[in-house]
Amino acid sequence: MADLRYPIGPFSPKGSPLTSQEREQMLRRIEQHPARIRAAVEGLTEEQLDTPYRDGGWTVRQVVHHVVDSHLNSYVRFKIGMTEHNGTIRPYEQSAWADLGEAKNAPVDLSLPLLDALHARWVTFLRTLSEDDFQRTVHHPEMGEDLTLDTLLELYGWHCMHHETHITALSERLGW
């Protein structure tokens, strides 16, 4: 793994509508993510939780809290996509959020139940959407483009695996 920032590679959207099988694969990734994050941090000591996954990167603790922050925003982004015509989503300073005191110091046990509930609600919502719904768009001002909900689904399916792998790859490298 040459680039520890992107242990599964950078996000690369398909660029066309997902098939029903691809969409289901992304939904399963999102659905399974809380259990996979839980398993990745189970039994880690406070010192291990405070270990960065790479030089200059976030600690395991910050990654866990970041996932909740990011996925809360994603849930809202999907809601905007379903309730507004090409609604503009609000970017946020992810690094600044991860640098806040609670993200750096709070127990991961504060975020894990929230992740469980959020993902249960998010997946329940996503499973109500039709194939046409996934072609609706939101405007992402940071990227300067319109994204389909299919692309957002791909992004967050990737995001789940991306951060799970940050933790599991670190654990493997350090022999935890």
C-alpha angles and dihedrals in degrees: 000000000000100000111046090189090068107030092169094033129266119301111276115179120217091236095221136063115296119245116242088256093051091047091050090050091054091046091052091050091053091044093050096042099092091054091045093050090046091052091047093056098034111125096006115143124232088257091053091047088054093053116108114236088226138003106289092008133117122280120250087256092054091048091055092049091043092055090057092047092048096045093047087056091046092052089054091046091056090048090052089050091055099042104038133051103249089332119197113247120214118243118214134199100259094184092050090050090050089050094057117110097251092051090050098042115018119106113262086231087077092060101037097070090044089052090051093052095041094051092046090053094041095050091045088055094044092051090059092061122100126224088258091051090060088060092060113108142224126197114239106201094191091056092036094227146091116256128198119230085245088061091048089050090052091047095053093042086056091043091057093053092040094060096035087057093048087062100038094045090051090050091050094047092050096039096240 
